[in-house]
Amino acid sequence: MIGLIIVGAIVLVLVVVVILMYNGLVRLRNRIDNAWSQIDVQLKRRYDLIPNLVESVKGYAAHEKSTFEAVTQARANALNAQGPAEQAQAENVLSGALKSLFAVAEAYPDLKANQNFLNLQEELTSTEDRIAYSRQFYNDSVLSYNNKIQTFPRTVIAGMFNFEKREYFEGDPEATGPVKVEF
């Protein structure tokens, strides 16, 4: 009788441990999904600002058509990107296009003094900071999750319930920093 109680207690403890590990992995996976949603919100905010910014600059620099087209195309590609790797690549191209747009804007002193342009510039700077923070939070969450599913004994639970490794949202390693919007 005592042997059955001990075996039952061991089985109960193992079941509780498996449940706790599973729930922990679910919480981490949900944190990653939430973090990705936060990045998505900030990127959409950025995409909404870009057409207004382009229109502000267009009025002053109508002959810079190729720059405007590059920004518009990069924005469209970023909107259609799927997954962290593709999204990161599209964002890197968009950041480069925005740098070109701001280089054009520097040549127009009246534009740099335009209040609408200055407001858009400030909004974009704020959004870039939010994107950077959201990206860092997402990558930290992915790190925690990937570490959990790859270490024993959680790797057994992760394998049983199909918890898969997640991708990081990586920026361009050759980029020198965020889009600069100061004149």
ROTOR-895988 format. One record per residue: x, y, z of N, C-alpha, C in turn. Coordinates in steps of 0.05 Angstrom, whole numbers, padded with zeros to 5 digits. Layout:
BEGIN
REC     n_xx     n_yy     n_zz    ca_xx    ca_yy    ca_zz     c_xx     c_yy     c_zz
REC        X        Y        Z        X        Y        Z        X        Y        Z
...
//
This chain:
BEGIN
REC     n_xx     n_yy     n_zz    ca_xx    ca_yy    ca_zz     c_xx     c_yy     c_zz
REC    00016   -00024    00000    00000    00000    00000    00017    00025    00000
REC    00038    00025    00017    00056    00048    00018    00070    00052   -00009
REC    00077    00030   -00022    00090    00031   -00048    00072    00044   -00069
REC    00046    00038   -00068    00027    00051   -00087    00025    00081   -00081
REC    00025    00089   -00057    00023    00117   -00049    00048    00132   -00059
REC    00071    00120   -00056    00096    00132   -00065    00097    00135   -00095
REC    00089    00113   -00109    00088    00114   -00138    00067    00135   -00147
REC    00044    00136   -00134    00024    00156   -00141    00034    00184   -00136
REC    00048    00189   -00114    00059    00215   -00108    00080    00223   -00129
REC    00097    00204   -00137    00117    00210   -00158    00103    00217   -00184
REC    00083    00202   -00192    00069    00207   -00217    00055    00235   -00215
REC    00043    00241   -00192    00030    00266   -00188    00050    00289   -00191
REC    00073    00286   -00178    00094    00307   -00180    00103    00311   -00208
REC    00107    00289   -00223    00116    00290   -00251    00095    00304   -00268
REC    00070    00298   -00264    00048    00311   -00279    00047    00341   -00273
REC    00050    00348   -00248    00050    00376   -00241    00074    00391   -00253
REC    00097    00378   -00253    00121    00390   -00265    00117    00394   -00295
REC    00106    00374   -00309    00101    00376   -00338    00081    00399   -00343
REC    00060    00400   -00327    00040    00422   -00331    00053    00449   -00326
REC    00069    00452   -00306    00083    00478   -00301    00102    00485   -00323
REC    00117    00466   -00333    00135    00471   -00356    00120    00479   -00381
REC    00099    00464   -00387    00082    00470   -00410    00071    00498   -00408
REC    00059    00505   -00385    00047    00531   -00381    00068    00553   -00384
REC    00092    00549   -00373    00113    00568   -00376    00121    00573   -00405
REC    00122    00551   -00420    00129    00554   -00449    00106    00569   -00464
REC    00082    00564   -00457    00059    00578   -00469    00061    00607   -00463
REC    00066    00614   -00437    00069    00642   -00430    00091    00656   -00446
REC    00114    00643   -00449    00136    00655   -00464    00128    00658   -00494
REC    00115    00638   -00505    00106    00640   -00533    00087    00663   -00536
REC    00068    00666   -00517    00049    00688   -00519    00063    00715   -00516
REC    00083    00716   -00499    00098    00741   -00496    00112    00749   -00522
REC    00122    00729   -00536    00135    00735   -00562    00114    00745   -00582
REC    00091    00732   -00583    00069    00741   -00601    00061    00770   -00594
REC    00059    00776   -00568    00052    00803   -00560    00074    00823   -00568
REC    00099    00815   -00564    00121    00833   -00571    00121    00838   -00601
REC    00116    00817   -00617    00115    00821   -00646    00092    00840   -00653
REC    00069    00838   -00639    00047    00856   -00645    00055    00885   -00638
REC    00070    00889   -00617    00079    00916   -00611    00097    00927   -00632
REC    00115    00910   -00643    00132    00919   -00665    00114    00927   -00689
REC    00095    00910   -00695    00077    00914   -00717    00061    00940   -00714
REC    00052    00947   -00690    00038    00972   -00686    00056    00996   -00692
REC    00081    00994   -00682    00099    01017   -00687    00107    01019   -00716
REC    00110    00997   -00729    00117    00998   -00758    00094    01009   -00774
REC    00070    01002   -00767    00047    01014   -00781    00045    01044   -00776
REC    00051    01052   -00752    00052    01081   -00746    00073    01094   -00764
REC    00096    01082   -00766    00117    01092   -00783    00108    01094   -00812
REC    00095    01072   -00822    00086    01072   -00850    00065    01094   -00855
REC    00049    01100   -00835    00029    01121   -00838    00041    01149   -00839
REC    00063    01152   -00825    00077    01178   -00825    00092    01183   -00851
REC    00102    01163   -00864    00119    01166   -00887    00106    01180   -00910
REC    00081    01173   -00918    00069    01188   -00941    00066    01218   -00935
REC    00060    01225   -00910    00058    01254   -00902    00085    01267   -00904
REC    00105    01253   -00896    00132    01264   -00897    00141    01268   -00927
REC    00135    01248   -00943    00142    01250   -00971    00127    01273   -00984
REC    00102    01277   -00978    00086    01299   -00990    00097    01326   -00981
REC    00106    01328   -00956    00118    01353   -00946    00143    01360   -00962
REC    00159    01340   -00967    00185    01345   -00981    00180    01349   -01010
REC    00160    01335   -01022    00155    01337   -01050    00150    01366   -01060
REC    00135    01381   -01043    00129    01408   -01051    00154    01426   -01054
REC    00175    01419   -01041    00199    01435   -01042    00220    01424   -01062
REC    00218    01398   -01067    00239    01385   -01084    00226    01367   -01105
REC    00210    01379   -01122    00195    01363   -01142    00213    01348   -01161
REC    00237    01357   -01165    00255    01344   -01184    00269    01320   -01173
REC    00264    01313   -01148    00277    01290   -01135    00258    01266   -01136
REC    00247    01261   -01160    00227    01240   -01163    00237    01212   -01156
REC    00261    01206   -01163    00272    01179   -01158    00274    01173   -01128
REC    00280    01193   -01112    00281    01190   -01083    00254    01184   -01072
REC    00233    01199   -01081    00206    01194   -01072    00196    01166   -01080
REC    00203    01158   -01104    00194    01132   -01113    00208    01110   -01097
REC    00233    01114   -01090    00248    01094   -01074    00236    01091   -01046
REC    00229    01113   -01034    00216    01113   -01008    00189    01099   -01009
REC    00173    01106   -01029    00147    01094   -01032    00149    01064   -01037
REC    00167    01056   -01054    00171    01027   -01060    00181    01012   -01035
REC    00199    01024   -01021    00210    01011   -00996    00188    01008   -00975
REC    00171    01028   -00973    00148    01027   -00955    00129    01005   -00962
REC    00123    01003   -00988    00105    00981   -00998    00117    00954   -00992
REC    00143    00951   -00997    00156    00925   -00991    00155    00918   -00962
REC    00159    00938   -00945    00159    00934   -00916    00131    00926   -00906
REC    00110    00939   -00918    00083    00932   -00911    00076    00903   -00918
REC    00087    00893   -00939    00081    00866   -00948    00100    00844   -00937
REC    00120    00852   -00922    00139    00832   -00911    00125    00814   -00891
REC    00134    00789   -00891    00123    00768   -00873    00146    00757   -00855
REC    00141    00755   -00830    00161    00743   -00811    00183    00762   -00804
REC    00196    00756   -00782    00217    00774   -00772    00241    00778   -00791
REC    00250    00757   -00804    00274    00760   -00821    00267    00778   -00846
REC    00245    00772   -00859    00237    00788   -00882    00230    00816   -00874
REC    00217    00819   -00852    00209    00846   -00842    00234    00862   -00836
REC    00254    00850   -00823    00279    00864   -00816    00293    00873   -00841
REC    00294    00856   -00862    00308    00864   -00887    00293    00887   -00900
REC    00266    00886   -00901    00251    00907   -00913    00254    00933   -00897
REC    00255    00931   -00871    00259    00955   -00854    00286    00968   -00859
REC    00306    00952   -00863    00333    00962   -00869    00333    00978   -00895
REC    00320    00968   -00915    00318    00982   -00941    00302    01008   -00937
REC    00280    01007   -00922    00264    01031   -00917    00280    01052   -00902
REC    00296    01044   -00883    00313    01063   -00868    00333    01076   -00887
REC    00344    01061   -00905    00363    01073   -00924    00349    01093   -00942
REC    00324    01086   -00951    00309    01105   -00968    00302    01130   -00953
REC    00295    01127   -00927    00289    01151   -00911    00313    01169   -00908
REC    00337    01157   -00905    00361    01173   -00903    00365    01189   -00928
REC    00359    01178   -00951    00361    01193   -00977    00341    01216   -00977
REC    00317    01210   -00967    00296    01231   -00966    00305    01254   -00949
REC    00317    01248   -00926    00326    01270   -00908    00350    01284   -00919
REC    00366    01270   -00935    00388    01284   -00948    00378    01304   -00968
REC    00357    01297   -00983    00344    01316   -01001    00333    01340   -00986
REC    00320    01334   -00963    00308    01355   -00947    00328    01375   -00937
REC    00352    01366   -00932    00373    01384   -00922    00380    01407   -00941
REC    00375    01402   -00967    00382    01422   -00987    00361    01445   -00988
REC    00340    01443   -00972    00319    01463   -00974    00314    01476   -00947
REC    00326    01499   -00942    00323    01513   -00916    00294    01519   -00909
REC    00278    01527   -00929    00250    01533   -00923    00235    01508   -00912
REC    00242    01485   -00923    00230    01461   -00914    00238    01454   -00886
REC    00263    01458   -00880    00273    01452   -00853    00259    01470   -00832
REC    00249    01493   -00840    00236    01511   -00821    00205    01507   -00821
REC    00195    01491   -00839    00166    01486   -00842    00156    01471   -00817
REC    00136    01482   -00803    00126    01470   -00779    00115    01442   -00783
REC    00100    01438   -00805    00089    01412   -00811    00111    01391   -00814
REC    00132    01399   -00829    00155    01380   -00833    00168    01375   -00806
REC    00172    01395   -00790    00185    01391   -00764    00169    01373   -00746
REC    00142    01376   -00746    00125    01358   -00731    00127    01329   -00740
REC    00126    01325   -00766    00129    01298   -00777    00157    01287   -00770
REC    00177    01303   -00772    00204    01295   -00765    00205    01285   -00736
REC    00192    01300   -00718    00192    01293   -00689    00176    01267   -00685
REC    00154    01264   -00699    00138    01239   -00697    00154    01215   -00706
REC    00168    01219   -00728    00184    01196   -00739    00207    01189   -00720
REC    00219    01209   -00708    00241    01203   -00688    00229    01188   -00665
REC    00207    01197   -00655    00194    01183   -00633    00186    01154   -00640
REC    00176    01151   -00664    00168    01124   -00673    00193    01106   -00676
REC    00214    01117   -00686    00239    01101   -00689    00249    01091   -00662
REC    00247    01109   -00642    00254    01100   -00614    00236    01078   -00604
REC    00210    01080   -00610    00192    01060   -00601    00197    01033   -00615
REC    00203    01035   -00641    00210    01011   -00656    00234    00997   -00644
REC    00254    01013   -00638    00279    01002   -00626    00273    00988   -00600
REC    00257    01001   -00583    00251    00989   -00557    00234    00963   -00561
REC    00214    00964   -00579    00198    00941   -00584    00214    00918   -00595
REC    00232    00924   -00613    00250    00904   -00624    00267    00891   -00603
REC    00278    00907   -00585    00295    00897   -00564    00278    00878   -00546
REC    00254    00887   -00539    00237    00870   -00522    00230    00844   -00536
REC    00224    00845   -00561    00217    00821   -00577    00241    00802   -00577
REC    00265    00813   -00583    00289    00796   -00584    00295    00784   -00556
REC    00292    00799   -00535    00296    00789   -00508    00276    00766   -00502
REC    00251    00770   -00511    00231    00749   -00507    00238    00724   -00523
REC    00247    00727   -00547    00255    00705   -00564    00278    00690   -00551
REC    00297    00705   -00540    00320    00693   -00527    00312    00675   -00503
REC    00294    00686   -00486    00284    00671   -00463    00270    00646   -00472
REC    00253    00649   -00492    00237    00626   -00502    00255    00605   -00514
REC    00273    00613   -00532    00291    00594   -00545    00309    00580   -00525
REC    00318    00594   -00505    00334    00582   -00484    00318    00560   -00469
REC    00293    00567   -00463    00276    00548   -00448    00270    00523   -00464
REC    00264    00526   -00490    00257    00502   -00506    00281    00485   -00514
REC    00305    00496   -00510    00329    00482   -00517    00344    00470   -00494
REC    00334    00474   -00470    00348    00463   -00446    00332    00441   -00434
REC    00346    00421   -00423    00333    00398   -00411    00322    00406   -00384
REC    00300    00397   -00376    00282    00378   -00387    00260    00390   -00405
REC    00260    00417   -00407    00239    00430   -00423    00240    00422   -00453
REC    00264    00415   -00462    00266    00407   -00490    00248    00383   -00496
REC    00245    00366   -00477    00228    00342   -00480    00199    00352   -00483
REC    00190    00369   -00465    00163    00380   -00465    00158    00396   -00491
REC    00178    00412   -00498    00175    00428   -00523    00173    00411   -00547
REC    00188    00389   -00548    00186    00370   -00571    00159    00356   -00572
REC    00149    00349   -00549    00123    00335   -00548    00100    00352   -00557
REC    00102    00378   -00551    00080    00396   -00558    00086    00416   -00580
REC    00107    00410   -00596    00114    00425   -00620    00120    00454   -00615
REC    00134    00461   -00595    00144    00488   -00591    00169    00491   -00608
REC    00168    00509   -00626    00190    00512   -00645    00206    00538   -00640
REC    00231    00537   -00647    00249    00559   -00644    00238    00583   -00660
REC    00241    00607   -00649    00232    00631   -00662    00256    00647   -00673
REC    00250    00664   -00693    00270    00680   -00706    00273    00707   -00691
REC    00297    00718   -00691    00302    00744   -00681    00295    00765   -00702
REC    00289    00789   -00693    00285    00811   -00711    00311    00826   -00713
REC    00327    00820   -00733    00354    00830   -00734    00356    00853   -00754
REC    00371    00873   -00746    00376    00896   -00763    00399    00891   -00782
REC    00404    00910   -00798    00427    00909   -00817    00453    00912   -00801
REC    00471    00892   -00802    00496    00895   -00787    00514    00918   -00796
REC    00509    00927   -00821    00526    00948   -00831    00514    00976   -00827
REC    00490    00976   -00816    00476    01002   -00811    00491    01017   -00790
REC    00493    01043   -00793    00508    01060   -00774    00490    01070   -00751
REC    00465    01064   -00752    00447    01073   -00731    00420    01079   -00741
REC    00403    01092   -00725    00376    01097   -00734    00375    01119   -00755
REC    00352    01122   -00767    00349    01143   -00787    00353    01169   -00773
REC    00370    01186   -00784    00375    01212   -00771    00356    01233   -00784
REC    00342    01246   -00767    00323    01266   -00777    00329    01294   -00767
REC    00354    01299   -00759    00362    01325   -00749    00376    01340   -00772
REC    00372    01366   -00772    00385    01382   -00793    00403    01403   -00780
//
